[in-house]
């Protein structure tokens, strides 16, 4: 009955395109498939009876508690206008240098990475904050939009992103399952901390490549990004720079550092980060009851959105497995020419294409649990695989014509910026992404070196 | 008509529940902070405090689900939806509620009744010594029943609203 599982997958993707909320579409479609199977005697209904227990398992998952805490921190930093001030200060600081504004946007994207991690949110924030300024200062629309889209997606790969928390949780399970199947008696584990450590160097590498590209354009095509003539009053004092830069930087470094140093679990660090963000907002007098309510409600809605998808996805997985879908996927992947390499390439291609319609959360919860155990059982490193997936999806979100990031920016861009501008602007960054992806595929040490250094094994 | 405008009774109920549950996010942050201080400064740890954060987390996303639906924040794949007319969107929502949301909620609620009752019947407590005391775990499991009920109600509201759009000439 594996073809039913395949049909279920294809049906879900097609039905999702209609636009009904993902969480309910995933679970609902799977349920209909299960229902038909039960009536026809091809689906074991006992499988569905464990559903409340699975939901309870999601409710009591300790790793994922870090998600709402990180979201709380991010929303607080955003509502306290800390990102805005950071961008203003950095662009005032570097604005006089050719390409300086572009570099500032990239750096803020990197720092903001900590906070959101939901693709749309970062791109929209960055678009609203920096696109008007960049255009006003004579940046070509292509360069401006490309920089913003690319920087906006950095939030997924640079720790501590909530995407990596979710991916880490899924990878933990997948890795256990893979080792169980391989008959390993003392299974090794992979944690969210491992993924954070693994993502750090590739993330910084991307930032470096982005900055190098922007500076190269500034050097060779100066008319595309003129330097900004600063009036005397616009000069920023070092005190102002420190005041804008230090608090969020210290907060993010403390959160990340304590996780990487093994001092705190991601959940603990996220809680302390949330508290720190609140204190920061208080110190800036940017916190009152109305804003606090707003922060709490936003956090709740984002959490609920994420975890309902997880519940929907777990119903989907249950039915997909019930029809033998995981055996089918294994058979297909193992039969591919080229062994592990062939399997990885195919999985990456499929995920890249799925990235055009599905968000990171859905792919993490729906696709990774299916393909993860098979690939890991072929002997791949779980941290490397996780980072490859993250980087691959980030590229997918940037790729015209379907990339998510491009759509989100289109939504907040002024009419003078055309869709063609946005597409053309994204292409150089897609090339950079592909280059980074190849680099990490060729030199896995870029990913695995740091986690091994920190956590041993 | 915006999702928060012209709220009917269901919308108001969902929003009230969600907004109340939202306070738990603040408590989660504060409690986690307290746990860290207690552990690293005073070398103290309380299992019940740890557990309380997990349970608050669960209550947040389960009890906030209906409110999130009301606020239109359950993510959609909007490649096509974005460009649809209001009428066509309403059709999508009508069908979605009817074929996906309601069956899913009914199934989950119906299925979890035994699961929840069982927990109350045996007076289930925390598996960890020093964990949260008796009525809390069954209470938490009851949320598995409450989530689909509240989401189904909010789904009904979405259904009625969409029906009104479809019928409008």
Interface residues (C-beta under 8 A of the other chain):
Chain A: X16 X17 X18 X19 X20 X21 X22 X23 X24 X25 X27 X28 X29 X31 X32 X48 X49 X51 X52 X53 X55 X56 X59 X60 X62 X64 X65 X68 X69 X72 X263 X264 X267 X268 X270 X271 X272 X274 X275 X278 X292 X293 X296 X297 X299 X300 X301 X302 X303 X304 X305 X306 X307 X308 X309 X312 X315 X356 X357 X358 X359 X361 X402 X407
Chain B: X18 X19 X21 X22 X23 X24 X25 X26 X28 X29 X30 X31 X32 X33 X35 X36 X40 X53 X54 X55 X57 X58 X60 X61 X62 X64 X65 X67 X68 X69 X71 X73 X74 X75 X76 X77 X78 X79 X80 X81 X82 X84 X89 X92 X93 X95 X96 X99 X100 X101 X103 X104 X107 X108 X111 X112 X115 X116 X140 X141 X143 X144
